[in-house]
Amino acid sequence: MRILHRNGITSKGVVQIEKLPEYRLFIHPLDMRELQRDIWSDDPVPAKLTVNGKKYEVDIVYRGSHIRDFPKKSYQISFYSPSKFRNAKVIHMNAEFKDPSLLRNKLSFDFFHDIGCLAPKARFVSLKLNGKNEGVYLELESVDENFLVNRKLPEGPIFYAVDGDANFSLMSDLDKEVKKSLLKGYEQTKGTKEDEDGLRETIININTIPREEFEETIVHYVNIDAYLRWLAGVICTQNFDGFVHNYALYQRRQTGQYEIIPWDYDATWGRDVNGEEMDSDYLRIAGFNTLTARILDCKTFRAQYKKLMENILQNQFTVEYLKPKIQTMHAQIRPYVQLDPYKKECMDHFDREPDYIYKFIEARSAYIRKELQFL
């Protein structure tokens, strides 16, 4: 295979590879000891990041919940001198430790973008920490005010769904009782107290608008087209947690409508959060949160979803469409995976994953097509 320095596949089928950017992190040994002392702490330590010869003063902390316990850590990096990096104040460095392909998160976000959803940008990088090779990482864009600015989107509040109670319901999924707070399950990262009131009002309305008024009224609170595109993306990629977790809410102030943005999509494309096989019919096409159930209870929205899904199954969710993207990503990171101290012993598994994903796409597509007949 010829290695060139740009991505794509030529007419002769030669995979062209772009070299990964190298990120060099330096954390003082005393600060490193403090970081490692309590992996669950959210208190950052100072560090220096060098990219393409340019030095940045940053704060760094481990990120994620259960993933903090993995040997290969994931990080959140905040910039303060200079204050921006690639038009971002904060970036996330994901180890993708449980994904044998390392591709699923990026493949998912690219797919969401291709079907017309807002989604974070992602790129693979090679990370060195205090001179030691840490292997392949996925740099993820943070969903914050810079996410909006970079897309020329109007200013508005942003809420992260941080646990299973972000289910658009009055009832807790975790405690199986009425929520003590309607903001349970959410963490506001941008906005005001009034914006919190707005989200509470929206959740109440999602649950209390009479059935005969729902179709006409819900459009004042939710961008239905954007929601259905997100729904189609969750269903195709089969992110089981995606309905009550793994998303951000963004409200456009001019319209008052909320849009939903995917987040943390490594447990997708036929594998679960532990990297284990997941049957292609594991997640039903109607999902399972309160808002989705109420939207799909409306004949007009259900027909809109069905038409949208049929179009995606015909165009973007196909092996023909996705295979070149998967091949390119796999070829791009493969030389670096071979040197990754946490992954280099698993090359056989890594090399089998593209075929596994292709088979998942075919099986999942067939399942969705069959189930759409009964929607």
C-alpha positions as CSV (number, residue, x, y, z in Angstrom):
1,M,0.0,0.0,0.0
2,R,1.4,3.4,-1.0
3,I,1.4,6.0,1.8
4,L,0.7,9.5,0.7
5,H,0.0,12.5,2.8
6,R,-3.7,13.2,2.2
7,N,-6.9,11.3,2.7
8,G,-9.0,9.7,0.0
9,I,-9.1,6.8,-2.4
10,T,-7.8,7.2,-5.9
11,S,-9.5,5.8,-9.0
12,K,-7.0,3.0,-8.9
13,G,-8.1,2.1,-5.4
14,V,-4.9,3.2,-3.7
15,V,-5.6,4.4,-0.1
16,Q,-4.0,7.8,0.5
17,I,-3.1,8.5,4.1
18,E,-2.7,11.8,5.9
19,K,-0.2,11.7,8.7
20,L,-1.6,12.3,12.2
21,P,-0.8,15.5,14.0
22,E,1.5,14.9,16.9
23,Y,0.5,16.4,20.3
24,R,3.2,16.6,22.9
25,L,2.0,17.1,26.5
26,F,4.3,17.9,29.4
27,I,3.0,17.6,33.0
28,H,5.4,18.3,35.8
29,P,6.0,15.1,37.8
30,L,4.5,16.7,41.0
31,D,1.4,17.7,39.0
32,M,1.3,14.3,37.4
33,R,1.3,12.7,40.8
34,E,-1.5,14.9,41.9
35,L,-3.5,14.0,38.8
36,Q,-3.0,10.3,39.4
37,R,-3.7,10.5,43.1
38,D,-7.5,10.7,42.6
39,I,-8.6,9.8,39.1
40,W,-12.2,10.8,39.9
41,S,-11.3,14.4,40.8
42,D,-12.4,17.1,38.5
43,D,-9.7,19.5,39.7
44,P,-7.3,20.1,36.8
45,V,-3.5,20.5,36.9
46,P,-1.4,22.8,34.8
47,A,0.4,21.4,31.7
48,K,2.1,22.4,28.5
49,L,0.9,21.3,25.0
50,T,3.1,21.6,21.9
51,V,1.5,21.2,18.5
52,N,3.4,22.0,15.2
53,G,6.1,23.7,17.3
54,K,3.6,26.1,19.0
55,K,3.4,25.9,22.8
56,Y,0.2,26.3,24.8
57,E,-0.3,26.7,28.5
58,V,-3.2,24.4,29.5
59,D,-5.1,22.9,32.3
60,I,-5.7,19.1,32.1
61,V,-8.0,16.6,33.9
62,Y,-9.1,13.1,33.3
63,R,-12.5,12.9,31.6
64,G,-15.4,10.5,31.5
65,S,-17.1,8.3,34.1
66,H,-16.2,4.6,34.0
67,I,-13.5,5.2,31.4
68,R,-11.3,7.0,34.0
69,D,-10.4,3.5,35.4
70,F,-9.0,2.3,32.1
71,P,-5.2,2.0,31.7
72,K,-5.3,4.4,28.7
73,K,-6.8,7.6,30.1
74,S,-8.9,10.2,28.3
75,Y,-8.4,13.9,29.0
76,Q,-10.1,17.3,28.9
77,I,-7.8,20.1,28.0
78,S,-8.6,23.8,28.6
79,F,-6.5,26.5,27.0
80,Y,-5.5,29.7,28.8
81,S,-2.3,31.0,27.0
82,P,-3.1,31.4,24.2
83,S,-6.7,31.1,25.1
84,K,-7.8,29.4,21.9
85,F,-6.7,26.3,19.9
86,R,-8.3,25.6,16.6
87,N,-11.0,28.1,17.5
88,A,-11.7,26.2,20.7
89,K,-11.3,26.9,24.4
90,V,-11.7,23.3,25.4
91,I,-10.9,20.0,23.6
92,H,-11.5,16.4,24.6
93,M,-8.8,13.7,24.0
94,N,-10.5,10.3,23.9
95,A,-8.6,7.1,24.2
96,E,-11.4,5.0,22.7
97,F,-9.9,2.2,24.8
98,K,-12.8,-0.3,24.6
99,D,-13.5,0.2,20.9
100,P,-11.3,-2.4,19.0
101,S,-11.6,-0.3,15.8
102,L,-10.9,3.1,17.5
103,L,-13.2,4.4,14.7
104,R,-16.7,4.4,16.1
105,N,-16.9,7.8,17.7
106,K,-15.5,9.6,14.7
107,L,-17.5,7.5,12.2
108,S,-20.7,8.3,14.1
109,F,-20.1,12.0,14.3
110,D,-19.2,12.2,10.6
111,F,-22.4,10.1,9.9
112,F,-24.6,12.5,11.9
113,H,-23.1,15.4,10.0
114,D,-23.8,13.7,6.7
115,I,-27.5,13.2,7.5
116,G,-28.0,16.8,8.5
117,C,-27.4,16.9,12.3
118,L,-25.3,19.2,14.4
119,A,-22.4,17.1,15.6
120,P,-18.9,17.7,17.1
121,K,-15.9,17.6,14.8
122,A,-13.3,14.9,15.5
123,R,-9.9,14.1,14.3
124,F,-7.3,11.5,15.1
125,V,-4.0,12.6,16.7
126,S,-0.8,10.9,18.0
127,L,-0.2,11.8,21.7
128,K,3.1,11.9,23.6
129,L,3.0,12.5,27.4
130,N,6.2,13.5,29.0
131,G,8.1,12.0,26.1
132,K,6.3,8.7,26.2
133,N,4.2,7.5,23.3
134,E,0.5,7.2,24.4
135,G,-0.7,6.1,21.0
136,V,-3.8,7.2,19.0
137,Y,-6.3,9.6,20.4
138,L,-9.5,11.2,19.1
139,E,-9.6,14.9,19.5
140,L,-13.2,15.9,20.0
141,E,-14.7,19.4,19.8
142,S,-16.5,20.6,22.9
143,V,-20.2,21.5,22.6
144,D,-20.0,25.0,24.0
145,E,-20.2,28.7,22.9
146,N,-17.3,28.2,20.5
147,F,-19.2,25.2,18.9
148,L,-22.0,27.7,18.1
149,V,-19.6,30.5,16.9
150,N,-17.7,28.1,14.6
151,R,-21.0,27.2,12.9
152,K,-22.4,30.8,12.9
153,L,-25.3,29.6,15.0
154,P,-27.2,32.0,17.1
155,E,-26.3,32.2,20.8
156,G,-28.3,30.0,23.2
157,P,-28.2,27.8,26.3
158,I,-26.6,24.4,26.2
159,F,-27.3,21.5,28.6
160,Y,-25.4,18.2,28.7
161,A,-27.3,15.0,29.5
162,V,-25.0,13.5,32.1
163,D,-26.9,10.5,33.2
164,G,-30.0,8.3,32.6
165,D,-32.4,10.8,34.1
166,A,-32.1,13.0,31.0
167,N,-35.1,11.1,29.6
168,F,-37.5,14.0,29.0
169,S,-39.8,12.5,31.6
170,L,-41.3,13.6,34.9
171,M,-40.2,10.2,36.3
172,S,-36.6,9.2,37.1
173,D,-35.2,6.3,35.1
174,L,-32.6,5.7,37.8
175,D,-34.8,5.9,41.0
176,K,-38.1,4.9,39.4
177,E,-40.0,7.7,41.1
178,V,-41.1,11.3,40.4
179,K,-38.0,13.5,39.9
180,K,-37.2,15.9,42.7
181,S,-35.9,18.2,40.1
182,L,-36.8,18.3,36.4
183,L,-33.2,19.3,35.6
184,K,-32.0,16.0,37.1
185,G,-29.8,14.3,34.6
186,Y,-28.7,17.7,33.0
187,E,-25.7,19.9,33.5
188,Q,-25.9,23.4,32.2
189,T,-22.7,24.5,30.4
190,K,-24.0,27.7,28.9
191,G,-26.9,30.0,29.7
192,T,-28.7,31.6,32.6
193,K,-31.1,30.7,35.5
194,E,-33.9,31.8,33.2
195,D,-32.7,29.2,30.7
196,E,-33.1,26.5,33.4
197,D,-36.7,27.6,33.9
198,G,-37.2,27.3,30.1
199,L,-36.0,23.7,30.1
200,R,-38.2,22.8,33.1
201,E,-41.2,24.3,31.2
202,T,-40.3,22.3,28.1
203,I,-40.1,19.1,30.0
204,I,-43.4,19.7,31.7
205,N,-45.0,20.5,28.4
206,I,-43.6,17.4,26.7
207,N,-45.3,15.3,29.4
208,T,-48.6,17.3,29.8
209,I,-49.7,18.6,26.4
210,P,-52.9,16.8,25.6
211,R,-52.5,14.2,22.8
212,E,-54.9,16.0,20.4
213,E,-52.8,19.3,20.8
214,F,-49.3,17.8,20.9
215,E,-48.5,17.9,17.2
216,E,-49.5,21.6,16.9
217,T,-47.9,22.7,20.2
218,I,-44.6,20.8,20.5
219,V,-43.1,22.6,17.5
220,H,-42.9,25.7,19.7
221,Y,-40.4,23.8,21.9
222,V,-38.6,21.3,19.7
223,N,-37.2,21.5,16.2
224,I,-38.9,18.4,14.9
225,D,-36.9,17.9,11.7
226,A,-33.6,18.2,13.7
227,Y,-34.9,15.8,16.3
228,L,-36.0,13.2,13.7
229,R,-32.6,13.4,12.0
230,W,-30.9,12.8,15.4
231,L,-33.3,10.0,16.1
232,A,-32.4,8.3,12.7
233,G,-28.7,8.7,13.6
234,V,-29.1,7.0,17.0
235,I,-31.2,4.2,15.5
236,C,-28.7,3.5,12.6
237,T,-25.6,3.6,14.8
238,Q,-27.5,1.7,17.5
239,N,-26.3,3.8,20.5
240,F,-28.4,2.2,23.2
241,D,-27.6,4.9,25.8
242,G,-28.3,7.7,23.3
243,F,-31.9,8.3,24.4
244,V,-31.3,9.2,28.0
245,H,-27.6,10.0,28.0
246,N,-24.9,10.9,25.5
247,Y,-26.3,14.1,24.1
248,A,-26.4,17.8,24.5
249,L,-29.4,20.2,24.2
250,Y,-29.1,23.5,22.5
251,Q,-31.9,26.1,22.3
252,R,-32.0,28.7,19.6
253,R,-33.2,31.8,21.4
254,Q,-35.0,33.3,18.4
255,T,-37.3,30.3,17.9
256,G,-37.2,28.9,21.5
257,Q,-36.8,25.5,19.9
258,Y,-34.4,22.9,21.2
259,E,-32.0,20.8,19.1
260,I,-30.2,17.7,20.2
261,I,-26.5,17.0,19.6
262,P,-24.9,13.6,19.9
263,W,-22.0,12.9,22.3
264,D,-19.9,9.9,23.2
265,Y,-20.6,7.4,20.4
266,D,-18.0,4.8,20.9
267,A,-20.5,2.1,21.9
268,T,-22.1,1.9,18.4
269,W,-21.9,0.1,15.1
270,G,-22.5,-3.3,16.6
271,R,-20.5,-3.1,19.9
272,D,-21.6,-2.1,23.4
273,V,-19.8,0.0,26.0
274,N,-17.5,-2.8,26.8
275,G,-16.6,-3.5,23.2
276,E,-18.6,-6.7,23.2
277,E,-20.8,-7.8,20.2
278,M,-24.3,-6.4,20.2
279,D,-27.0,-8.0,18.0
280,S,-28.1,-5.8,15.1
281,D,-31.7,-5.8,16.3
282,Y,-30.9,-4.9,19.9
283,L,-32.3,-1.4,19.7
284,R,-35.9,-0.9,18.4
285,I,-36.5,1.7,15.8
286,A,-38.9,3.7,17.9
287,G,-36.3,4.3,20.7
288,F,-37.4,4.6,24.3
289,N,-37.6,8.1,25.8
290,T,-40.7,10.1,26.5
291,L,-40.2,12.8,23.8
292,T,-39.5,10.2,21.1
293,A,-42.6,8.2,22.1
294,R,-44.8,11.3,22.0
295,I,-43.4,12.5,18.7
296,L,-43.9,9.2,17.0
297,D,-47.4,9.0,18.4
298,C,-48.3,11.7,15.9
299,K,-49.1,10.4,12.4
300,T,-47.5,13.4,10.6
301,F,-44.2,13.1,12.5
302,R,-44.2,9.3,12.1
303,A,-44.6,9.6,8.4
304,Q,-41.9,12.2,8.3
305,Y,-39.5,10.0,10.3
306,K,-40.3,7.0,8.0
307,K,-39.6,9.0,4.9
308,L,-36.4,10.4,6.3
309,M,-35.2,7.0,7.5
310,E,-35.9,5.4,4.1
311,N,-33.8,8.1,2.4
312,I,-30.9,7.6,4.8
313,L,-31.0,3.8,4.3
314,Q,-30.9,4.4,0.6
315,N,-28.1,6.9,0.6
316,Q,-25.9,7.4,3.7
317,F,-26.4,4.2,5.8
318,T,-25.0,1.8,3.2
319,V,-21.7,-0.2,2.9
320,E,-21.1,1.5,-0.5
321,Y,-21.3,5.0,1.1
322,L,-19.5,4.2,4.4
323,K,-16.8,1.7,3.3
324,P,-14.4,4.3,1.7
325,K,-14.7,6.4,4.8
326,I,-14.0,3.5,7.1
327,Q,-11.1,2.2,4.9
328,T,-9.5,5.7,4.9
329,M,-9.7,6.1,8.6
330,H,-8.5,2.6,9.3
331,A,-5.5,3.1,7.0
332,Q,-4.7,6.5,8.4
333,I,-4.4,5.3,12.0
334,R,-3.1,1.8,11.4
335,P,0.7,2.7,11.5
336,Y,0.1,4.5,14.8
337,V,-2.0,1.7,16.3
338,Q,1.0,-0.6,15.6
339,L,3.0,1.6,17.9
340,D,0.3,2.3,20.5
341,P,1.4,0.7,23.8
342,Y,-2.2,-0.1,24.7
343,K,-3.4,-1.4,21.4
344,K,-0.4,-2.9,19.5
345,E,-1.0,-6.4,20.8
346,C,-4.5,-6.3,19.3
347,M,-3.7,-5.7,15.7
348,D,-5.6,-8.8,14.4
349,H,-8.8,-7.6,16.1
350,F,-8.2,-4.1,14.8
351,D,-7.8,-5.3,11.3
352,R,-11.0,-7.4,11.5
353,E,-13.2,-4.5,12.6
354,P,-13.9,-2.9,9.3
355,D,-15.5,-6.1,8.0
356,Y,-17.4,-6.4,11.3
357,I,-18.8,-2.9,10.8
358,Y,-19.8,-3.6,7.2
359,K,-21.7,-6.7,8.3
360,F,-23.4,-4.7,11.0
361,I,-24.5,-2.0,8.5
362,E,-26.0,-4.6,6.3
363,A,-27.8,-6.4,9.1
364,R,-29.0,-3.3,10.9
365,S,-30.3,-1.8,7.6
366,A,-32.2,-4.9,6.9
367,Y,-33.7,-4.9,10.4
368,I,-34.7,-1.2,10.2
369,R,-36.3,-1.7,6.7
370,K,-38.4,-4.6,8.0
371,E,-39.5,-2.7,11.1
372,L,-40.4,0.5,9.2
373,Q,-43.3,-1.5,7.6
374,F,-45.0,-1.7,11.0
375,L,-44.2,1.8,12.2
